[in-house]
């Protein structure tokens, strides 16, 4: 992402040493590392959520395709809303008609 070489890092370290001093530099470096780690974890979490949402949209689009609509229409056409014919009851000793 950043094209930083060893010489640039060395220069930043020397400037930080001059500005902060040898007593506060380790504490500042530790805090910077903690914040960078938190930022990296937050970015990874955000990236995972965005990827998950995009996958959900892709699945919803793939579900809403023409073959499924045709199947739904065939099922709706096949359903009869008429009442079924009344069943005849037979006693156990009588044969069915």
N, C-alpha and C positions, 0 to 999 in steps of 0.2 A: 504494500500500500504506500508507505513512505519509503523513498529511496535515500535512506540515511546510512552513511558509511561510518567506519570506525573513527575517522578524523573528526567528523561532526559530533559524534557522541563524546569524544575526548574533550572537545571544545566546550560543549554544554556542561560536562562534569566539572571542568576547571572554573567556569563562570559560576556554577552553583556553589563550589567550594569557596570561592572568593566572596560571594554574596552572603551565604548562610554561615560559613565558618565550619570548622571541623566538629564542633559540638552538636550543631543542629542538622547537619547534612544527613547523617544516618536516619534520624527520625523523619526528616522530610522525604527521603528516598523510600522508607517503609510506608509512609502515608500515601505517597504517589503510587506505589505498587498496589496497595489495597484499593485505592480508587480506580486504578486501571483495571484491576481484576473484577471489581463490581461492575464497571462499565462494560467490560467484555461479556460477563454473564448476562447482563441486561440486554445487550445486543443479540446474543445467541437466543435468549428467550423470546425476544421480539421477532427474530427471524423464524423461529419455530412456529410461533403463533400465526404469522403471515402465511407461511407455507401450509399450515393446517387449514387455514381459511380458504386459500386458493384451491386446495385439494377438495374441500367441501363443495365449492362452487363448481369445480370440474365434475364431481360426481352428480350433482344436481342437474347439470346440463346433459350429462350422458344418460341419466334416467329419463329425462323428458325428450325422448326421441320418437320418431314415427312408428317403429314396430310396436312399442309399448302402447301408443295411442290406438293403433289398430286392434291390438289384443283387448284393450279396454272396451272399444266399441263392439267387438264381437261378443264379449261377455255381457255387455248391456243388452245387445240384441237377443242373446240366448236366454235371458231371464224373462220368464213369463209371470205376469202379475195376476193371472187368473187363479181362482181358488182350486185346489186339487179336488178330484172327484171324491165323494164320500166313500169311505171304506166300508165294506160289508163285514159284519161281524159274524163269526161262526162259533158254535159251541164246540167243545173238544170232542164230542162224540159224533158230530155231523161232518160229512165230507164237504169240502169247498165246492161251490157251484161251477 
